[in-house]
């Protein structure tokens, strides 16, 4: 991923620039536009889906913490010993 292949979208969801022609994910737009609307000082909002990070990041001494969409799928399930 490089800056030159990122999709640019305005706050209304209109694609301004889409160098790869792949469009946008509506759910991703909803989250990112809400952040931009609340934080006018944010020049860029982005996230990644790195498999290694999403598996490790929510695991703490206290167990699996509900810190992201991947760990939330296990909320309210019995704890494994």
N, C-alpha and C positions, 0 to 999 in steps of 0.2 A: 504494500500500500504506500502510495506517495501522495503528497499534496495535490499533484497534478491530476490524480484520478478520483478525487473526492467529489461527491455531489453537493452542489450549493442549492439551498432551498430557502425561500423567504418565510416569514412568520405565518403566512396564509397557506403554506404548503405548496406553493407554486415552485416548480423546479426552475432554477435560474441557470444552472450549468450542470450538465451530466456527461462528462467526457467519455465514459464507458458505455453510456446508453442503457444502464441497468435499472434506472428508476430508484424509488425509495421504498422503504418498509413503512407502512402507515403507523404501526405501533411505535417504531423508533422515532418517527417524526413527532408523534404526540408527546413522548417523553422529552425529547430534545427541545421542542418548541416551548414547552412549559418552563424548562430551565432558562431558556433565553428570555422569555417574557418576565420571569422573576428576577433575573440577573442581567440587567442591561449592560453591565460591565464585562460580561463574558463575550469574548470575540469568537470563540469556537467551543462547541460541545461535541464530544465524541466518546465512543466506547469501543471496546474490542471483545471478541469472543475467543479468547485463548484457552484451549482445552486444559493445559497444565495449570494455569492460574486459577481457572474456575473450580478445579478439583481441590486445590490446596488452600486457597485463600480463606474460606470460611471455617477451616478446622483450627480450633484453639484448644487450650487446656480444658476449657469448659465443654468441649465437644463441638459438634457441628452447629455453628451459629447461623441464624436466618438473615444473612447479610446480602444475599443476592438471589436472583430468580432460580438459580440452580439448587441452592441449599434450601430454599423455601419449599421445594417439593417434598421435603422430608419432615416439615413442621408437623407437630402433633402425632408423630408416629412413635411407637415404643423405642426406647433407646437400646441399642445393642451393646452388650458388654464386651 
